[in-house]
Amino acid sequence: MTLSRREFLQVLAAAAAAGLPLASRPQDETFYDLPPFGNVSLLHFTDCHAQLLPMSFREPNVNLGVGTGANSPPHLVGEALLRHYGFKPDSREAHAFSHLDFAQAARKYGKMGGFAHLATLVKKLRAERGASLLLDGGDTWQGSATSLWTRGQDMIDAQKLLGVEIMTGHWDFTYGAARLKEVLAKDFAGSIEFLAQNVETTDFGDPVFKPATLRSLAGVPVAVIGQAFPYTPIAHPRRFVPDWKFGIEERRLQRITDEVRAGNGGGAQVVVLLSHNGMDVDLKLASRVTGIDVILGGHTHDGVPAPVVVSNAKGRTLVTNAGSHGKFLAVLDLDVKGGRIADYRYRLLPVFANLLPADREMARLIEAKRAPYAEKLAEKLAVTEALLYRRGNFGSTMDQLILDALMEMKGAEIAFSPGFRWGTTLLPGEAITYEQVMSQTAITYPQVVVTEMAGETIRANLEDICDNLFNPDPYYQQGGDMVRIGGMSYSCAPGARRGARIGDMRIGERPVEPRKTYKVASWAPVAEDFRDAGEPVWDLFARYLREKKVVRPRRLNAPRLIGVKGNRGIA
């Protein structure tokens, strides 16, 4: 089913008549008016992290770029981002793309995302366009209680109903190789293609997945190449994909690009890379691999309103990144003439739930998938007086809350929480339910670990993680943000050389001693030694919140940053 503009407005009117809280300002009625352009359209979302319902998600106030990435997209935040893209303060776009006045703006503009609302928008846009593809950049099956408990099945069924045609992956691999193969053989067969040119077997180097596909859109041959997250076996326990090797595989990508261009007398006129590299990696890749017209990117959760045009030896590539959590739908309209892209139009559309009535069929599916767990998900654990969010290079209030829980419940001097980017936002006054706890912790390796660590080991670990984030060569950036730390302060110089970024480590006023050991609590262990370690973090966190009942604002334990003055990636 698709919706024309006339039908879309009729649905809006019916929803308003039924008393649904849809916005009614004149400009809201035209917010999703996007005139068709050209002859080929690509619709793209990524990193939804299993969020089937509308939610709040605060964008970062710290997203530092280093080297050539400093002070340019995607490393712009707050007012710098608004100025760069010409967004007015206190506008819908300002709320969608920035952290500014988040709680107040969230109450004004409402929740975002939700697959039922996304479905309405997808149907509208596809009805207005003659030939289109809907592409999913991955991180789709992980990030909620229901996705964890159904091993991604709720999201798989929602993808199929939404009309996803092509997908690649990252966190989706953490259900294990056998589960992924099962989904591709059964659920995706005949409907969704899973592409990844950069995954091969560890024994003979055979391709694990189909690397590319060729589709005809309005008579235009369009090739899509898949690029899964290159560092999957490093970022997560190796046991999930023990027989598969991942990498960027630049040379192989060039070969495949050349092959799909050449074809057998009728090669692709448009080549798209559906990527989960992260935007900095994609920008470098675009400068080195020729023949790719468009990179539809994900992983780093960057909501970038306009493509970055990257020149290379034989032309140019449009590099995009479509945000996260179902907040955005990217629309790239291409005018293909004479075997090449003559012109394009791009919009990264924020998905405002109060501007888009819920698609009935998708809403019924979501309700059915959630029904067996509804009572458990709704348990009210505490009420927050603070804005609780997870996003930013160094820390967030939600992670601070988890750190405090780890230290208090485990009697630890120091706590570490992974630098995950996923997890929804809670406004002051909202209840923290069991569902909210799971939206911060729902992974397949959730164990809480308590260890004794020497000061020099702590520093070495922090240096290693910091280099993963701030190495000036994007190919050495393995994704994620800096580990969050409770109980210990430190300084960080992002632009310093490897091994010299971390300093002034203290517990209170006392310096951390290199050879002294400290009791450290953490969760999500990657090492196989901790496979059967402590309790799941959600049990500890829920127990902590039940005892507290009220979460009051607390001081964020962020590092003292050195050498970042004037950087437009920090507000």
C-alpha positions as CSV (number, residue, x, y, z in Angstrom):
1,M,0.0,0.0,0.0
2,T,1.2,3.5,-0.8
3,L,-0.2,7.0,0.1
4,S,-0.6,9.9,-2.3
5,R,-0.4,13.4,-0.9
6,R,-4.2,13.7,-1.1
7,E,-4.6,10.4,0.8
8,F,-2.0,11.5,3.3
9,L,-3.8,14.7,4.1
10,Q,-7.1,12.8,4.4
11,V,-5.4,10.4,6.9
12,L,-4.2,13.4,8.9
13,A,-7.6,14.9,9.0
14,A,-9.2,11.6,10.1
15,A,-6.5,11.3,12.9
16,A,-7.2,14.8,14.1
17,A,-11.0,14.2,14.1
18,A,-10.3,11.1,16.2
19,G,-8.6,13.2,18.8
20,L,-5.0,12.1,18.1
21,P,-2.4,14.8,19.2
22,L,-1.3,15.9,15.7
23,A,0.4,19.3,15.4
24,S,-1.7,21.9,13.6
25,R,0.5,24.8,12.6
26,P,0.3,25.8,8.9
27,Q,3.9,24.9,8.3
28,D,3.5,21.5,9.8
29,E,1.0,20.5,7.1
30,T,3.7,21.0,4.5
31,F,6.6,19.6,6.5
32,Y,6.7,16.4,4.5
33,D,6.0,18.0,1.1
34,L,8.9,16.8,-0.9
35,P,8.4,17.2,-4.7
36,P,9.6,14.3,-6.7
37,F,12.8,14.8,-8.7
38,G,14.6,12.8,-11.3
39,N,13.9,9.2,-12.1
40,V,15.6,7.2,-9.2
41,S,14.9,7.5,-5.5
42,L,16.8,5.9,-2.6
43,L,15.1,5.9,0.9
44,H,17.5,5.1,3.7
45,F,17.4,4.7,7.5
46,T,20.0,3.2,9.8
47,D,20.9,2.4,13.4
48,C,17.3,2.3,14.6
49,H,18.4,0.0,17.5
50,A,15.1,-1.9,17.7
51,Q,13.0,1.2,18.6
52,L,9.5,0.3,17.3
53,L,7.8,3.1,19.3
54,P,8.2,6.8,19.2
55,M,10.8,8.0,21.7
56,S,13.1,10.9,22.6
57,F,16.8,10.9,21.6
58,R,19.1,13.7,22.4
59,E,21.9,14.5,20.0
60,P,25.4,15.1,21.3
61,N,26.9,18.3,22.6
62,V,30.4,16.7,22.2
63,N,31.4,15.1,18.8
64,L,35.0,16.0,18.3
65,G,36.8,15.6,15.0
66,V,40.5,15.4,14.8
67,G,42.9,15.9,11.9
68,T,41.2,16.6,8.7
69,G,37.8,15.8,10.4
70,A,38.0,18.7,12.8
71,N,35.4,21.5,12.5
72,S,33.5,19.8,9.6
73,P,30.6,17.4,9.2
74,P,29.8,15.2,10.9
75,H,31.8,16.8,13.8
76,L,29.5,19.9,14.3
77,V,27.2,20.3,17.3
78,G,24.8,22.8,18.7
79,E,24.8,26.3,17.3
80,A,27.7,25.5,15.0
81,L,25.6,22.8,13.3
82,L,22.6,25.1,13.0
83,R,24.7,27.9,11.5
84,H,26.4,25.5,9.0
85,Y,23.1,24.2,7.7
86,G,21.0,27.3,8.0
87,F,18.5,26.0,10.6
88,K,16.6,28.5,12.7
89,P,17.0,28.2,16.5
90,D,13.9,26.9,18.3
91,S,12.7,25.1,15.1
92,R,11.7,21.5,14.5
93,E,15.0,21.0,12.6
94,A,17.0,22.5,15.5
95,H,15.4,20.0,17.9
96,A,15.9,17.1,15.6
97,F,19.5,17.7,14.8
98,S,20.9,19.2,18.0
99,H,20.9,19.0,21.8
100,L,19.9,22.6,22.3
101,D,17.2,23.2,25.0
102,F,16.4,19.5,24.6
103,A,13.8,18.9,27.3
104,Q,11.9,22.1,26.5
105,A,12.0,21.4,22.8
106,A,11.0,17.7,23.3
107,R,7.9,18.8,25.1
108,K,7.1,21.3,22.4
109,Y,7.6,19.1,19.3
110,G,6.8,15.6,20.8
111,K,8.4,12.2,20.4
112,M,10.2,11.1,17.2
113,G,10.4,7.9,15.2
114,G,8.3,4.8,15.7
115,F,7.9,2.3,12.9
116,A,4.2,2.9,12.5
117,H,4.9,6.6,11.8
118,L,7.9,5.8,9.7
119,A,5.7,3.4,7.7
120,T,3.3,6.2,6.9
121,L,6.1,8.4,5.7
122,V,7.7,5.7,3.6
123,K,4.3,4.9,1.9
124,K,3.7,8.6,1.2
125,L,7.1,9.1,-0.4
126,R,7.0,6.0,-2.4
127,A,3.6,6.8,-3.8
128,E,5.0,10.1,-5.0
129,R,8.0,8.5,-6.7
130,G,8.0,6.2,-9.6
131,A,11.0,4.0,-8.8
132,S,12.6,3.7,-5.4
133,L,14.6,1.4,-3.1
134,L,14.3,1.2,0.7
135,L,17.6,0.5,2.4
136,D,18.4,-0.4,6.0
137,G,21.9,0.3,7.2
138,G,21.9,-2.2,10.1
139,D,21.9,-2.1,13.9
140,T,18.3,-3.0,13.5
141,W,17.8,-6.1,15.6
142,Q,19.4,-4.9,18.9
143,G,18.5,-2.2,21.4
144,S,15.3,-3.2,23.1
145,A,13.9,-5.8,25.5
146,T,11.6,-7.3,22.9
147,S,14.3,-7.6,20.3
148,L,16.6,-9.3,22.8
149,W,13.9,-11.7,24.0
150,T,12.7,-12.6,20.5
151,R,16.3,-12.7,19.1
152,G,15.4,-9.9,16.7
153,Q,12.2,-11.4,15.4
154,D,10.0,-8.4,16.2
155,M,12.3,-6.2,14.2
156,I,12.6,-8.7,11.3
157,D,8.8,-8.8,10.9
158,A,8.7,-5.0,11.1
159,Q,11.4,-4.6,8.4
160,K,9.4,-6.9,6.1
161,L,6.2,-5.0,6.6
162,L,7.9,-1.7,6.2
163,G,9.2,-2.8,2.8
164,V,12.9,-2.9,3.4
165,E,14.6,-4.3,0.3
166,I,18.3,-4.3,1.2
167,M,20.2,-4.4,4.5
168,T,23.7,-4.7,5.9
169,G,24.7,-5.2,9.6
170,H,26.7,-4.7,12.8
171,W,25.0,-5.3,16.2
172,D,22.8,-7.7,14.3
173,F,25.7,-10.2,14.3
174,T,25.7,-10.4,18.1
175,Y,22.9,-12.9,18.0
176,G,25.4,-15.2,16.4
177,A,26.2,-16.6,13.0
178,A,23.7,-19.4,13.2
179,R,20.8,-17.0,13.9
180,L,21.8,-14.7,11.1
181,K,22.0,-17.6,8.6
182,E,18.6,-18.7,9.8
183,V,17.0,-15.3,9.2
184,L,18.5,-15.0,5.7
185,A,17.3,-18.5,4.8
186,K,13.8,-18.2,6.1
187,D,12.6,-14.7,6.9
188,F,14.5,-12.7,4.3
189,A,14.2,-15.3,1.5
190,G,12.5,-13.6,-1.5
191,S,12.1,-10.3,0.3
192,I,15.2,-8.7,1.8
193,E,18.8,-9.0,0.5
194,F,21.5,-8.9,3.1
195,L,24.7,-7.6,1.5
196,A,28.3,-7.5,2.9
197,Q,31.3,-7.5,0.6
198,N,33.7,-7.3,3.5
199,V,33.0,-10.6,5.3
200,E,34.8,-13.8,4.4
201,T,35.5,-17.2,6.0
202,T,38.6,-17.4,8.1
203,D,39.7,-20.7,6.6
204,F,39.6,-20.3,2.8
205,G,38.5,-16.6,2.4
206,D,35.2,-17.5,0.8
207,P,32.5,-14.7,0.8
208,V,30.0,-15.3,3.5
209,F,27.3,-13.0,2.1
210,K,26.3,-11.7,-1.3
211,P,28.5,-8.6,-1.9
212,A,26.2,-6.6,-4.3
213,T,22.9,-6.6,-6.1
214,L,21.8,-5.0,-9.3
215,R,18.3,-3.5,-9.5
216,S,16.5,-1.8,-12.4
217,L,14.7,1.4,-11.4
218,A,12.7,3.0,-14.1
219,G,15.0,1.3,-16.6
220,V,18.1,2.6,-14.8
221,P,20.5,-0.2,-13.6
222,V,21.4,0.6,-10.0
223,A,24.0,-1.5,-8.1
224,V,24.0,-1.6,-4.3
225,I,27.1,-2.9,-2.5
226,G,27.0,-3.9,1.2
227,Q,29.6,-2.9,3.7
228,A,29.1,-4.4,7.2
229,F,30.9,-3.0,10.3
230,P,34.6,-3.8,9.7
231,Y,35.5,-4.4,13.4
232,T,32.7,-6.6,14.5
233,P,34.9,-9.4,16.0
234,I,36.9,-6.8,17.9
235,A,34.0,-4.7,19.2
236,H,32.1,-7.7,20.4
237,P,32.9,-11.2,21.7
238,R,34.6,-13.2,19.0
239,R,32.4,-16.3,19.8
240,F,29.5,-14.8,18.0
241,V,31.2,-15.0,14.6
242,P,34.1,-17.4,15.2
243,D,34.6,-18.5,11.6
244,W,34.2,-15.1,9.8
245,K,36.7,-12.4,9.1
246,F,35.8,-8.7,8.8
247,G,37.6,-5.7,7.4
248,I,37.3,-2.6,5.4
249,E,38.6,-4.4,2.3
250,E,39.2,-1.4,0.1
251,R,40.8,-3.3,-2.8
252,R,38.0,-5.8,-3.0
253,L,35.5,-2.9,-2.9
254,Q,37.2,-1.3,-5.8
255,R,37.2,-4.6,-7.8
256,I,33.5,-5.1,-7.1
257,T,32.7,-1.5,-8.0
258,D,34.5,-1.9,-11.3
259,E,32.7,-5.2,-12.0
260,V,29.2,-3.9,-11.4
261,R,30.1,-0.8,-13.6
262,A,31.2,-3.1,-16.4
263,G,28.5,-5.7,-16.2
264,N,27.9,-8.0,-19.2
265,G,27.3,-5.3,-21.7
266,G,24.8,-3.5,-19.4
267,G,26.6,-2.4,-16.2
268,A,25.3,-0.2,-13.4
269,Q,24.7,3.5,-14.2
270,V,24.5,4.2,-10.4
271,V,26.6,2.6,-7.8
272,V,25.6,2.8,-4.1
273,L,27.5,1.6,-1.1
274,L,25.2,0.8,1.8
275,S,27.8,1.2,4.6
276,H,28.1,0.6,8.3
277,N,31.6,1.9,8.5
278,G,31.0,5.2,10.3
279,M,31.1,8.5,8.5
280,D,34.8,9.3,9.0
281,V,35.8,6.0,7.4
282,D,33.3,6.6,4.6
283,L,34.8,10.0,3.9
284,K,38.3,8.5,3.5
285,L,37.0,5.5,1.5
286,A,35.2,7.9,-0.9
287,S,38.5,9.7,-1.6
288,R,40.3,6.4,-2.5
289,V,37.8,4.1,-4.2
290,T,36.5,5.4,-7.5
291,G,33.2,4.6,-9.2
292,I,30.9,4.8,-6.2
293,D,28.3,7.5,-6.7
294,V,26.7,7.5,-3.2
295,I,27.6,6.2,0.2
296,L,24.5,5.7,2.4
297,G,26.3,5.5,5.8
298,G,25.6,4.5,9.4
299,H,27.2,3.3,12.6
300,T,28.3,6.7,14.1
301,H,24.6,7.9,14.5
302,D,25.4,11.2,12.8
303,G,22.3,13.0,11.6
304,V,23.9,15.0,8.7
305,P,21.4,17.1,6.9
306,A,23.3,17.3,3.6
307,P,25.7,15.0,1.7
308,V,29.4,15.7,1.8
309,V,30.8,15.7,-1.7
310,V,34.2,13.9,-1.8
311,S,36.4,14.1,-4.9
312,N,38.6,11.2,-6.0
313,A,40.8,10.3,-8.9
314,K,37.9,9.6,-11.3
315,G,35.0,11.7,-10.1
316,R,33.1,12.4,-6.9
317,T,31.0,10.6,-4.3
318,L,28.1,11.8,-2.1
319,V,28.7,10.7,1.5
320,T,25.7,10.7,3.8
321,N,24.8,9.5,7.3
322,A,21.2,9.1,8.4
323,G,21.2,9.4,12.2
324,S,19.7,6.8,14.5
325,H,16.8,5.4,16.5
326,G,14.3,5.8,13.7
327,K,14.5,9.6,14.1
328,F,15.2,10.2,10.4
329,L,14.5,8.9,6.9
330,A,16.9,10.0,4.2
331,V,15.5,10.7,0.7
332,L,18.0,10.9,-2.2
333,D,16.4,11.6,-5.5
334,L,18.6,11.2,-8.5
335,D,18.3,12.5,-12.1
336,V,20.1,9.9,-14.2
337,K,20.7,10.8,-17.8
338,G,23.1,9.4,-20.4
339,G,24.3,6.7,-18.1
340,R,25.3,9.0,-15.2
341,I,23.9,11.1,-12.4
342,A,23.1,14.6,-13.8
343,D,21.7,16.1,-10.7
344,Y,20.3,15.1,-7.3
345,R,18.2,16.3,-4.3
346,Y,18.7,15.1,-0.8
347,R,16.7,15.6,2.4
348,L,17.2,13.9,5.8
349,L,13.6,14.0,7.1
350,P,13.0,14.1,10.8
351,V,10.3,11.6,11.7
352,F,7.9,13.6,14.1
353,A,5.3,11.3,15.5
354,N,2.8,14.1,15.9
355,L,3.0,15.0,12.3
356,L,2.6,11.5,10.9
357,P,-0.4,9.4,11.9
358,A,0.4,5.8,12.7
359,D,0.1,3.2,9.9
360,R,-2.6,0.9,11.1
361,E,-1.1,-2.4,9.9
362,M,2.3,-1.6,11.4
363,A,0.7,-0.5,14.7
364,R,-1.2,-3.8,14.9
365,L,2.1,-5.7,14.3
366,I,3.9,-3.7,17.0
367,E,1.1,-4.2,19.5
368,A,1.1,-8.0,18.9
369,K,4.8,-8.3,19.2
370,R,4.8,-6.4,22.5
371,A,1.7,-7.9,24.1
372,P,3.4,-10.9,25.7
373,Y,5.8,-8.6,27.5
374,A,3.7,-5.6,28.2
375,E,3.3,-6.0,31.9
376,K,7.0,-6.6,32.6
377,L,8.0,-3.7,30.3
378,A,5.6,-1.3,32.1
379,E,7.0,-1.8,35.6
380,K,7.8,1.6,37.1
381,L,11.1,1.5,38.9
382,A,11.8,5.2,39.7
383,V,11.1,8.7,38.5
384,T,13.8,11.0,37.2
385,E,14.2,14.6,38.1
386,A,17.0,14.9,35.6
387,L,17.3,14.7,31.8
388,L,18.7,11.2,31.2
389,Y,20.4,10.7,27.8
390,R,23.2,8.7,26.3
391,R,25.2,10.4,23.6
392,G,28.6,12.2,23.3
393,N,32.2,11.4,23.1
394,F,32.9,11.2,26.8
395,G,29.9,10.9,29.0
396,S,26.2,11.1,29.5
397,T,23.7,11.4,32.3
398,M,22.3,7.9,31.7
399,D,25.7,6.3,31.8
400,Q,26.6,8.3,34.9
401,L,23.5,6.8,36.5
402,I,24.6,3.3,35.5
403,L,28.2,4.0,36.8
404,D,26.8,5.1,40.1
405,A,24.7,1.9,40.3
406,L,27.7,-0.2,39.6
407,M,29.9,1.4,42.2
408,E,27.3,1.4,44.9
409,M,25.9,-2.1,44.3
410,K,29.4,-3.7,43.9
411,G,31.3,-1.6,46.4
412,A,33.8,-0.6,43.7
413,E,36.1,2.4,43.7
414,I,35.9,2.8,39.9
415,A,33.3,1.8,37.4
416,F,33.5,1.6,33.6
417,S,30.5,1.7,31.2
418,P,30.9,1.1,27.5
419,G,30.8,4.0,25.1
420,F,27.6,2.8,23.5
421,R,25.6,5.4,21.4
422,W,22.3,3.7,21.6
423,G,19.7,4.1,24.3
424,T,16.7,6.5,24.4
425,T,16.3,9.7,26.4
426,L,14.1,10.4,29.4
427,L,12.8,13.9,30.2
428,P,12.7,15.3,33.8
429,G,9.6,14.0,35.5
430,E,9.2,10.8,33.4
431,A,9.1,7.4,34.9
432,I,12.0,5.0,34.5
433,T,10.4,1.8,33.5
434,Y,11.8,-1.7,33.1
435,E,11.6,-1.1,29.4
436,Q,13.7,2.0,29.7
437,V,16.4,0.0,31.6
438,M,16.4,-2.5,28.8
439,S,16.7,0.1,26.1
440,Q,20.1,1.0,27.7
441,T,21.4,-2.5,28.4
442,A,19.8,-5.0,26.0
443,I,22.8,-7.0,24.7
444,T,23.7,-10.6,24.4
445,Y,26.8,-10.3,26.7
446,P,25.4,-8.2,29.6
447,Q,27.4,-9.6,32.5
448,V,28.7,-7.4,35.3
449,V,32.3,-8.0,36.1
450,V,34.4,-6.9,39.2
451,T,38.1,-7.0,38.8
452,E,41.3,-5.7,40.5
453,M,43.2,-3.5,38.1
454,A,46.5,-1.8,38.5
455,G,46.6,2.0,37.8
456,E,49.0,1.5,34.9
457,T,46.6,-1.1,33.4
458,I,43.7,1.4,33.7
459,R,45.7,4.1,31.9
460,A,46.8,1.7,29.2
461,N,43.2,0.6,28.6
462,L,42.1,4.3,28.4
463,E,44.8,5.1,25.9
464,D,43.8,2.2,23.7
465,I,40.2,3.2,23.7
466,C,41.0,6.8,23.1
467,D,43.1,5.9,20.1
468,N,40.1,3.9,18.7
469,L,38.2,7.2,18.9
470,F,40.7,9.9,18.0
471,N,43.3,8.2,15.7
472,P,43.9,10.8,12.9
473,D,43.6,7.9,10.4
474,P,39.9,7.0,10.2
475,Y,40.7,3.5,9.2
476,Y,42.0,2.9,12.7
477,Q,38.9,4.3,14.4
478,Q,37.0,1.3,15.5
479,G,33.8,3.1,16.5
480,G,32.0,3.7,19.7
481,D,32.8,6.6,22.1
482,M,35.1,6.9,25.0
483,V,34.4,4.5,27.9
484,R,32.4,6.2,30.6
485,I,34.2,6.3,34.0
486,G,32.8,6.6,37.5
487,G,34.8,7.4,40.6
488,M,38.0,8.6,38.8
489,S,38.8,11.9,37.1
490,Y,41.3,12.3,34.3
491,S,42.5,14.6,31.5
492,C,42.3,13.9,27.8
493,A,44.1,15.5,24.9
494,P,42.3,14.2,21.8
495,G,44.9,15.7,19.4
496,A,47.9,14.3,21.1
497,R,49.9,11.3,19.8
498,R,49.0,7.7,20.6
499,G,49.8,6.8,24.2
500,A,50.0,10.5,25.3
501,R,46.4,11.5,25.5
502,I,45.4,10.4,29.0
503,G,46.8,12.1,32.2
504,D,46.1,13.4,35.7
505,M,44.2,10.3,36.8
506,R,42.7,10.8,40.3
507,I,40.3,9.3,42.8
508,G,39.2,12.3,44.7
509,E,42.3,14.3,45.3
510,R,44.6,11.3,45.3
511,P,46.6,10.4,42.1
512,V,46.0,7.0,40.8
513,E,49.2,5.0,41.4
514,P,50.6,2.9,38.6
515,R,51.4,-0.2,40.6
516,K,48.5,0.0,43.1
517,T,45.4,-2.1,42.4
518,Y,41.9,-0.8,42.4
519,K,38.5,-2.5,42.6
520,V,36.7,-1.8,39.2
521,A,33.2,-2.7,38.3
522,S,32.1,-2.9,34.6
523,W,29.7,-4.6,32.2
524,A,29.6,-6.0,28.7
525,P,32.9,-7.9,28.8
526,V,34.3,-8.8,25.4
527,A,37.0,-11.2,26.7
528,E,36.1,-14.9,26.6
529,D,37.4,-15.3,30.2
530,F,34.3,-13.4,31.5
531,R,31.7,-15.3,29.4
532,D,30.0,-16.7,32.4
533,A,30.8,-13.9,34.9
534,G,28.3,-12.0,37.0
535,E,24.6,-11.1,36.8
536,P,23.1,-9.2,33.9
537,V,23.5,-5.5,34.2
538,W,19.8,-4.9,33.8
539,D,19.1,-6.9,37.0
540,L,21.6,-4.7,39.0
541,F,20.4,-1.5,37.4
542,A,16.7,-2.3,38.0
543,R,17.4,-3.2,41.6
544,Y,19.3,0.0,42.2
545,L,16.5,2.1,40.8
546,R,13.8,0.3,42.8
547,E,15.8,1.2,45.9
548,K,16.3,4.9,44.9
549,K,12.7,5.5,43.7
550,V,13.8,9.1,42.7
551,V,16.7,10.0,40.5
552,R,18.0,13.5,41.2
553,P,20.3,15.5,39.0
554,R,23.9,14.4,39.4
555,R,27.3,15.7,38.4
556,L,28.6,14.3,35.1
557,N,32.1,12.9,35.5
558,A,33.6,14.2,32.3
559,P,37.3,14.4,31.7
560,R,39.2,17.7,31.6
561,L,39.8,18.2,27.8
562,I,43.1,19.7,26.5
563,G,43.6,21.4,23.2
564,V,40.0,21.6,22.0
565,K,39.4,25.3,22.3
566,G,37.5,26.6,19.3
567,N,36.6,23.1,18.1
568,R,33.1,23.2,16.7
569,G,32.5,19.7,17.8
570,I,32.1,20.8,21.4
571,A,29.4,23.1,22.7
